[in-house]
Amino acid sequence: MSITHRVSLLGFGTVGKGFCEIVSKKTQLLKQKYNLNVEVVAVSDFMKGSVYCPDGLKIDELLEWDKAGKPLGEFAGGKSGKIEYGWDGLKTCSDTNAHSICEQTFTNLTDGMPAINHVECALKNGKNVVTTNKGPVVFAYDELDDLARKNGCRFMIEGSIMSGTPIVSLMRMMPAIEYHEISGILNGTCNYMLDQMEKNSLPFEKALKDAQDLGYAEADPSFDIGGGDARAKTIILTRTLKDPFPMKDITMEGIEGITLDMVKKAQEEGMRYKLISKLLMENGKVTKVSVAPEKLPMSDPLAGVGDANNALNFKSDMLGPSLTIQGPGAGKIETGYSLFSDLLYLCDSASKEP
């Protein structure tokens, strides 16, 4: 008999739907390989309403319902007749029969609310939290992680740094390592723009317009091109290391000052501009954190990271001067997979892998 793990979703935008598509696609594999059945029992979305069925929702029907633009508060596709509507995020965190909450509401990098309240409520009620939301991690990671462990559950954050590219999982699998430097490309918008400026000789404004047209950059792109997004993810890296480095001491510079002439001159010098997030460490402590454009030699592993991709390079005592992981930093399925992979870790699927 398979083990059932029940999940409630907070937020049903691109990421939440991506997660549901993955659960639907992988249902048979989960049962065959892990003896696991994942049931989505509740969805609560500030704009779309909410639905809860303790016996599980019919995911494929739910996705079609949402695609048609119909409100969650009218969805009747439960696996039993026990359906309730109108629950807000906090009630969903506290009162559903879920084992885990997937929190992917909007990111607030002013104070992390209301996501911090959602996470805290779920953990106090003995539910794991899996999130893609940077806010709670930036502002309250240590407190929430401690609260989770105190209540016999976990606060999982894979999707908050590089989407589905497994940074947190990788670091989890490198125990007792001493890092000297962690540096990387953590904003796909800036990387795409710099890539296009070099490859297609686009001026900054044209590269930005193209990034907006492709959905990489928002209508107000200042958070991306000013370095704010990369800074937030850099803070998350320091929190993952359980390091108390103060946010106020992080230096930040965006790419607004990078011109086409600068890019072309760097190219002539055998160099390439990248927006680099960097942590420097000594004796296991972070000593400096920065976000800034850098001219890298073409031999640098980060110099070859193109398009909207992200990457991190680790310099350490055990694995040498250059361990690099590269992958997508955004995307419906990619980010949904970060939730899915964290959830499977909670279900101990890792013990069944090589």
C-alpha positions in Angstrom: 0.0 0.0 0.0 1.4 3.4 -1.0 2.1 6.2 1.4 0.0 9.3 0.8 1.5 12.8 1.3 -1.0 15.6 1.3 -0.2 19.1 0.1 -1.9 22.5 0.2 -0.9 25.2 -2.2 -0.7 28.9 -1.3 -0.8 30.8 -4.6 -2.0 29.3 -7.9 0.0 31.3 -10.5 2.6 30.0 -12.9 4.7 28.1 -10.3 1.7 26.5 -8.5 0.3 25.3 -11.8 3.8 24.0 -12.9 3.9 22.0 -9.7 0.5 20.5 -10.3 1.5 19.6 -13.9 4.5 17.7 -12.5 2.6 15.9 -9.9 0.1 14.8 -12.5 2.8 13.7 -15.0 4.8 11.8 -12.4 1.9 10.1 -10.5 2.7 6.6 -11.8 6.4 6.9 -11.4 6.0 8.1 -7.8 3.9 5.0 -7.0 6.2 2.6 -8.8 9.5 3.9 -7.7 8.8 5.5 -4.3 5.6 3.8 -3.2 4.3 7.4 -2.9 1.0 9.1 -3.6 1.0 12.9 -3.6 -2.5 14.4 -3.1 -3.2 18.1 -3.5 -5.9 18.7 -1.0 -6.2 22.5 -1.1 -5.5 25.6 -3.2 -5.8 29.1 -1.8 -5.1 32.1 -4.0 -5.7 35.8 -3.0 -7.1 36.6 -6.4 -8.7 33.3 -7.5 -10.3 32.1 -4.3 -9.8 28.8 -2.6 -11.0 25.2 -2.5 -10.3 22.4 0.0 -11.2 18.7 -0.2 -9.5 16.5 2.5 -9.6 13.5 0.2 -7.8 15.3 -2.6 -8.6 17.5 -5.7 -8.6 16.2 -9.2 -5.5 18.0 -10.5 -6.1 17.7 -14.2 -9.6 19.0 -13.9 -8.4 21.8 -11.6 -5.8 22.9 -14.2 -8.4 23.0 -17.0 -10.8 24.9 -14.7 -8.2 27.5 -14.0 -7.2 27.7 -17.7 -10.8 28.6 -18.5 -10.6 31.5 -16.0 -13.1 30.1 -13.6 -12.8 30.9 -9.8 -11.5 28.3 -7.4 -14.5 28.9 -5.2 -16.7 27.2 -7.7 -14.5 24.2 -8.5 -16.3 21.0 -7.6 -13.7 18.5 -8.7 -12.9 16.9 -5.3 -12.3 13.2 -4.9 -15.2 13.1 -2.4 -18.2 15.4 -1.7 -16.4 17.0 1.3 -15.5 20.3 -0.3 -15.1 23.7 1.5 -14.5 27.1 0.0 -13.5 30.6 1.2 -10.4 29.7 3.3 -7.7 32.3 3.4 -4.0 31.6 3.5 -3.7 31.3 7.3 -6.7 29.0 7.7 -5.3 26.9 4.9 -2.0 26.7 6.7 -3.6 25.8 10.0 -6.7 23.8 9.3 -6.2 21.6 6.3 -5.1 18.0 6.7 -2.0 18.6 4.6 1.4 17.3 5.6 3.2 20.1 3.7 2.4 23.6 2.5 3.8 24.9 -0.8 4.1 28.6 -0.4 4.5 30.6 -3.6 2.6 33.8 -3.0 4.0 37.1 -4.2 7.5 38.1 -3.0 7.8 41.1 -0.7 11.4 42.2 -0.2 10.4 45.1 2.0 9.5 42.9 5.1 8.7 39.5 3.8 5.0 39.7 4.6 2.5 38.0 4.4 4.5 35.0 3.5 6.4 35.0 6.8 3.0 34.7 8.6 2.0 31.9 6.3 5.2 29.9 7.0 5.1 30.5 10.7 1.5 29.4 10.9 2.1 26.2 9.0 5.2 25.3 11.1 3.4 26.0 14.4 0.7 23.5 13.2 3.3 20.8 12.4 3.2 21.2 8.7 6.4 21.3 6.5 6.8 24.3 4.3 8.3 24.2 0.8 8.7 27.7 -0.8 10.0 29.6 -3.8 9.4 32.9 -2.0 12.5 34.9 -1.3 10.9 37.1 1.3 10.7 34.7 4.3 14.2 33.4 3.6 15.8 36.9 3.4 14.1 38.2 6.5 13.5 35.3 8.8 15.3 32.1 7.6 17.1 31.3 10.9 14.0 31.8 13.0 11.7 29.8 10.7 14.2 27.0 10.3 14.6 26.7 14.1 10.8 26.8 14.5 10.4 24.0 11.9 12.9 21.7 13.6 11.4 22.5 17.0 8.0 21.3 15.7 9.4 18.2 14.0 9.0 19.5 10.4 11.1 21.3 7.8 11.4 24.7 6.0 12.6 23.9 2.5 13.9 26.7 0.2 15.4 25.2 -3.0 13.3 27.3 -5.4 14.2 30.6 -3.7 17.7 30.9 -5.3 18.0 29.4 -8.8 14.6 28.0 -9.5 14.8 24.2 -10.1 18.6 24.2 -10.4 19.5 22.3 -7.2 21.8 24.7 -5.3 20.6 24.0 -1.8 20.5 20.3 -2.5 24.0 20.4 -3.8 25.3 22.3 -0.7 23.4 19.8 1.5 25.4 17.0 -0.2 28.8 18.7 0.6 29.1 18.3 4.3 32.0 19.5 6.4 33.4 21.5 3.5 35.1 24.8 3.9 34.2 27.4 1.3 36.7 30.1 0.3 34.4 31.8 -2.3 31.0 31.4 -3.8 30.3 33.5 -6.8 27.7 33.4 -9.5 25.2 34.8 -11.9 21.9 34.9 -10.1 19.8 37.2 -12.3 18.8 35.9 -15.7 17.5 39.2 -17.0 20.8 40.9 -16.6 22.7 38.0 -18.0 20.4 37.9 -21.1 20.9 41.6 -21.6 24.7 41.5 -21.4 24.7 38.5 -23.6 22.6 40.2 -26.3 24.6 43.4 -26.1 27.8 41.5 -26.9 26.4 39.0 -29.4 24.1 41.2 -31.4 25.7 44.6 -30.7 22.5 45.9 -29.0 22.5 49.1 -27.0 21.4 48.8 -23.4 17.9 50.2 -24.0 17.2 47.8 -26.9 18.5 44.8 -24.9 16.2 45.8 -22.0 13.2 46.1 -24.3 13.9 42.7 -25.8 14.1 41.2 -22.2 10.8 42.8 -21.4 9.1 41.5 -24.5 10.3 38.0 -23.7 9.0 38.2 -20.1 12.4 38.2 -18.5 12.1 41.7 -17.2 9.1 43.5 -15.6 7.6 46.7 -16.9 9.6 48.3 -14.1 12.9 46.6 -14.5 14.8 48.4 -11.7 14.8 45.5 -9.3 16.6 43.3 -11.9 19.0 45.8 -13.6 19.7 47.6 -10.3 21.0 44.4 -8.7 18.2 44.0 -6.1 17.1 40.5 -7.2 20.7 39.2 -7.3 21.3 40.8 -3.8 18.2 39.0 -2.4 19.5 35.7 -3.7 23.0 36.4 -2.4 21.5 37.0 1.1 19.7 33.7 0.8 23.1 32.0 0.2 24.5 33.5 3.4 21.4 32.3 5.3 21.8 28.8 3.9 25.3 28.9 5.3 23.8 29.9 8.7 26.1 33.0 8.6 25.0 36.2 10.4 26.6 38.6 7.9 24.6 41.8 8.1 22.5 42.7 5.1 23.5 46.4 5.5 27.1 45.6 4.7 26.4 44.1 1.3 27.7 46.3 -1.5 25.5 46.5 -4.6 25.8 47.9 -8.1 23.6 47.0 -11.0 24.3 47.0 -14.7 22.7 50.4 -15.6 26.1 51.9 -16.2 27.2 49.2 -18.7 27.2 50.6 -22.2 27.6 48.9 -25.6 31.0 50.6 -26.0 32.1 49.1 -22.7 30.9 45.6 -23.7 32.7 45.8 -27.1 35.9 47.1 -25.5 35.9 44.2 -23.0 35.3 41.8 -25.9 38.4 43.2 -27.7 40.4 42.6 -24.5 39.2 39.0 -24.3 36.9 39.8 -21.4 33.2 39.6 -20.8 30.9 41.5 -18.5 28.7 39.6 -16.0 26.7 40.7 -13.0 28.4 38.7 -10.3 27.1 37.9 -6.8 30.0 37.0 -4.5 30.6 35.7 -1.0 34.2 35.7 0.3 35.0 33.5 3.3 37.8 32.9 5.8 37.8 30.3 8.5 34.2 29.3 7.8 32.9 32.9 8.2 31.6 35.2 5.5 33.8 38.3 5.4 32.5 40.2 2.3 29.3 40.0 0.2 28.9 42.0 -3.0 26.8 42.3 -6.2 28.4 44.1 -9.1 29.3 43.9 -12.8 32.7 42.4 -13.4 34.9 41.9 -16.4 35.8 38.2 -16.5 38.4 36.5 -18.6 36.9 34.0 -21.1 38.6 31.2 -19.2 36.4 31.9 -16.2 33.6 29.3 -16.0 31.0 32.0 -15.4 32.0 33.9 -18.6 30.5 31.1 -20.7 27.1 31.3 -19.1 24.8 32.8 -21.8 21.2 33.8 -22.4 19.0 33.9 -19.2 20.8 31.1 -17.4 22.1 31.3 -13.9 25.3 29.6 -12.4 27.2 29.3 -9.2 30.9 28.5 -8.8 32.3 27.1 -5.5 35.9 27.4 -4.4 36.6 25.1 -1.4 39.1 23.1 0.5 37.8 19.7 -0.6 36.7 20.1 -4.2 39.3 22.6 -5.5 39.1 26.0 -7.1 36.2 25.5 -9.5 33.0 23.5 -9.0 30.4 25.1 -11.2 26.7 24.3 -11.6 24.7 26.0 -14.3 21.0 26.0 -15.2 17.7 27.9 -15.6 16.9 30.5 -13.0 13.2 30.7 -13.9 10.4 28.9 -15.7 7.1 27.3 -15.0 8.2 23.7 -14.9 11.7 24.5 -13.6 10.5 26.4 -10.6 7.6 24.0 -10.0 10.2 21.2 -10.0 12.0 23.0 -7.1 8.9 22.5 -5.0 8.5 19.0 -6.2 12.1 17.9 -5.5 12.0 19.5 -2.0 8.7 17.6 -1.3 10.2 14.3 -2.4 13.2 14.9 -0.1 10.7 15.3 2.8 9.1 12.0 1.8 12.6 10.4 2.1 12.8 9.5 -1.6 16.5 10.2 -1.5 17.0 7.0 0.5 15.8 5.1 -2.6 18.3 6.7 -5.0 21.9 5.6 -5.6 
